[in-house]
Amino acid sequence: MKKILPTCSLECMNQKTSCKNNECRHWINYKKEHNCSMISIYLHGRMTLKQISERLGISIARVKQIEDRALQRIRSVIN
């Protein structure tokens, strides 16, 4: 496995355990992927709004709102 994941994520994957450090900025409440957003991205790459909403426990509409706001901020920085 390439070293693109943080050490703690690699540890969780190798030991087949869920991350218990809910203070970590990558922690999500999604045990299927070891409670780690980095592992989710590593396993799936680009994800649909539905996949993201399942992992974060929010609606698809809310994910879309967050995406739109992030893109708006990026555009304002570029311009």
C-alpha positions as a Markdown table, in Angstrom:
| # | Residue | x | y | z |
|---|---|---|---|---|
| 1 | Met | 0.0 | 0.0 | 0.0 |
| 2 | Lys | 1.4 | 3.4 | -0.9 |
| 3 | Lys | 2.1 | 6.0 | 1.8 |
| 4 | Ile | -0.8 | 8.3 | 0.9 |
| 5 | Leu | -2.8 | 7.7 | 4.0 |
| 6 | Pro | -1.9 | 9.1 | 7.4 |
| 7 | Thr | -0.2 | 6.6 | 9.7 |
| 8 | Cys | -3.3 | 6.3 | 11.9 |
| 9 | Ser | -5.4 | 5.4 | 8.9 |
| 10 | Leu | -3.0 | 2.8 | 7.7 |
| 11 | Glu | -3.0 | 1.3 | 11.2 |
| 12 | Cys | -6.8 | 1.1 | 11.4 |
| 13 | Met | -6.9 | -0.6 | 8.0 |
| 14 | Asn | -4.2 | -3.1 | 8.8 |
| 15 | Gln | -5.7 | -4.0 | 12.2 |
| 16 | Lys | -9.3 | -3.9 | 10.7 |
| 17 | Thr | -10.5 | -1.7 | 13.5 |
| 18 | Ser | -12.4 | 1.6 | 13.6 |
| 19 | Cys | -10.7 | 4.8 | 14.6 |
| 20 | Lys | -11.6 | 5.8 | 18.1 |
| 21 | Asn | -10.0 | 9.3 | 18.0 |
| 22 | Asn | -13.1 | 11.4 | 17.3 |
| 23 | Glu | -11.0 | 14.5 | 17.9 |
| 24 | Cys | -9.2 | 13.8 | 14.6 |
| 25 | Arg | -10.2 | 16.2 | 11.7 |
| 26 | His | -10.6 | 13.1 | 9.4 |
| 27 | Trp | -13.0 | 11.3 | 11.8 |
| 28 | Ile | -16.5 | 10.5 | 10.5 |
| 29 | Asn | -19.1 | 8.3 | 12.1 |
| 30 | Tyr | -19.0 | 5.6 | 9.4 |
| 31 | Lys | -17.7 | 2.3 | 10.7 |
| 32 | Lys | -17.8 | 0.6 | 7.3 |
| 33 | Glu | -14.7 | 2.6 | 6.4 |
| 34 | His | -13.0 | 2.7 | 9.9 |
| 35 | Asn | -14.5 | 6.1 | 10.8 |
| 36 | Cys | -12.0 | 7.8 | 8.6 |
| 37 | Ser | -12.7 | 10.2 | 5.7 |
| 38 | Met | -9.2 | 9.6 | 4.4 |
| 39 | Ile | -9.9 | 5.9 | 4.1 |
| 40 | Ser | -13.2 | 6.6 | 2.3 |
| 41 | Ile | -11.4 | 8.8 | -0.2 |
| 42 | Tyr | -8.6 | 6.3 | -0.6 |
| 43 | Leu | -11.1 | 3.5 | -1.3 |
| 44 | His | -13.5 | 5.3 | -3.6 |
| 45 | Gly | -11.8 | 8.4 | -5.0 |
| 46 | Arg | -14.5 | 10.8 | -6.3 |
| 47 | Met | -17.8 | 10.2 | -4.7 |
| 48 | Thr | -21.4 | 11.2 | -5.5 |
| 49 | Leu | -23.3 | 13.6 | -3.3 |
| 50 | Lys | -25.3 | 10.5 | -2.1 |
| 51 | Gln | -22.2 | 8.7 | -1.0 |
| 52 | Ile | -20.9 | 11.7 | 0.8 |
| 53 | Ser | -24.3 | 12.3 | 2.5 |
| 54 | Glu | -24.3 | 8.7 | 3.7 |
| 55 | Arg | -20.9 | 9.0 | 5.2 |
| 56 | Leu | -21.6 | 12.4 | 6.9 |
| 57 | Gly | -25.1 | 11.6 | 8.0 |
| 58 | Ile | -26.6 | 14.6 | 6.3 |
| 59 | Ser | -29.0 | 15.1 | 3.4 |
| 60 | Ile | -28.0 | 15.2 | -0.2 |
| 61 | Ala | -29.4 | 18.7 | -0.4 |
| 62 | Arg | -27.2 | 19.8 | 2.5 |
| 63 | Val | -24.1 | 18.3 | 0.8 |
| 64 | Lys | -25.0 | 20.3 | -2.4 |
| 65 | Gln | -25.4 | 23.5 | -0.4 |
| 66 | Ile | -21.9 | 23.0 | 1.1 |
| 67 | Glu | -20.4 | 22.2 | -2.3 |
| 68 | Asp | -22.0 | 25.4 | -3.8 |
| 69 | Arg | -20.7 | 27.6 | -1.0 |
| 70 | Ala | -17.2 | 26.1 | -1.3 |
| 71 | Leu | -17.2 | 26.7 | -5.1 |
| 72 | Gln | -18.5 | 30.3 | -4.5 |
| 73 | Arg | -15.6 | 31.0 | -2.1 |
| 74 | Ile | -13.1 | 29.6 | -4.5 |
| 75 | Arg | -14.4 | 31.8 | -7.3 |
| 76 | Ser | -14.3 | 34.8 | -5.1 |
| 77 | Val | -10.6 | 34.1 | -4.3 |
| 78 | Ile | -9.7 | 33.6 | -7.9 |
| 79 | Asn | -11.5 | 36.8 | -9.0 |
